[in-house]
């Protein structure tokens, strides 16, 4: 497997882990994680690999959805930190905007992975 395909695979795994962390943040009302897209290791890698990846059909969608994922996660974290647990749980729930973004991001990561593999 190419290094790029391997990194994309690990991004899918990390994405799933982040969804679990988000649930932990909602449950605890505490956040120890840096959600800033500019500090995200995968986001930095996407920028560093832009010259190679921009030739692939799903790259721009991954960039857009990755940024949107971070923005929505931050919104949900802010709800949780303000004690709005019910709203945070609803926002992260199945069928809501965050879930749609998450599913689309994974779908596009898989498609990008398949293209570079």
C-alpha positions in Angstrom: 0.0 0.0 0.0 1.3 3.4 -0.9 2.2 5.8 1.9 -0.6 8.2 0.8 -3.2 5.3 0.8 -1.9 4.2 4.2 -2.3 7.7 5.7 -5.9 7.9 4.2 -6.7 4.6 5.8 -5.5 5.8 9.2 -7.5 9.0 8.8 -10.6 6.9 8.5 -9.7 5.1 11.7 -8.9 8.4 13.5 -12.1 9.9 12.3 -14.1 7.1 14.0 -12.0 7.6 17.2 -12.9 11.3 17.1 -16.6 10.6 17.1 -16.1 8.5 20.2 -14.1 11.3 21.9 -16.9 13.7 21.0 -19.4 11.5 22.9 -17.0 11.4 25.9 -16.8 15.2 25.9 -20.6 15.5 25.9 -20.8 13.0 28.7 -18.1 14.6 30.8 -18.7 18.2 30.0 -14.9 18.6 29.7 -12.7 18.9 26.7 -9.0 18.1 26.7 -8.6 18.0 22.9 -7.6 20.7 20.4 -10.3 20.7 17.8 -8.8 23.6 15.7 -8.6 22.5 12.1 -5.3 24.4 11.8 -3.7 22.1 14.4 -5.1 18.9 13.1 -2.3 16.5 12.0 -4.4 15.1 9.1 -5.5 18.6 8.0 -1.8 19.6 7.9 -1.0 16.5 5.9 -3.7 17.2 3.4 -2.2 20.6 2.8 1.3 19.3 2.5 0.2 16.7 0.0 -1.9 19.1 -2.0 0.3 19.1 -5.1 -0.1 15.3 -5.3 -3.7 14.9 -4.1 -5.3 17.8 -6.0 -5.2 15.7 -9.1 -7.7 13.3 -7.6 -11.4 13.8 -7.9 -12.4 13.5 -4.2 -9.6 15.7 -2.8 -11.5 19.0 -2.7 -14.5 17.3 -1.2 -12.3 15.8 1.5 -10.8 19.2 2.3 -14.3 20.8 2.5 -15.9 18.1 4.6 -12.9 17.8 6.9 -13.1 21.5 7.6 -16.9 21.3 8.1 -16.4 18.3 10.4 -14.1 20.3 12.7 -16.6 23.3 12.7 -19.6 21.1 13.6 -17.5 19.2 16.2 -16.6 22.6 17.8 -20.2 23.7 17.8 -21.2 20.4 19.6 -18.3 20.8 22.1 -19.4 24.3 22.9 -23.0 23.1 23.6 -21.6 20.4 25.9 -19.3 22.8 27.7 -22.2 25.1 28.3 -24.2 22.3 29.9 -26.5 21.9 27.0 -26.1 18.1 27.0 -29.4 17.3 25.4 -28.8 19.7 22.5 -25.2 18.3 22.0 -26.5 14.7 22.0 -29.1 15.7 19.5 -26.6 17.4 17.3 -24.3 14.4 17.3 -27.1 12.0 16.7 -27.9 9.8 13.8 -29.4 11.6 10.8 -28.4 15.1 11.9 -26.1 17.5 10.1 -23.0 16.3 11.9 -23.8 12.7 11.1 -24.3 13.6 7.4 -21.0 15.4 7.3 -19.3 12.5 9.0 -20.7 9.9 6.6 -19.8 12.0 3.6 -16.3 12.6 4.8 -15.7 8.9 5.3 -17.3 8.1 1.9 -15.0 10.6 0.2 -11.9 9.4 2.2 -12.6 5.9 1.1 -13.1 7.0 -2.5 -9.8 9.0 -2.4 -8.0 6.1 -0.8 -9.3 3.8 -3.6 -8.1 6.3 -6.3 -4.6 6.6 -4.9 -4.2 2.9 -4.0 
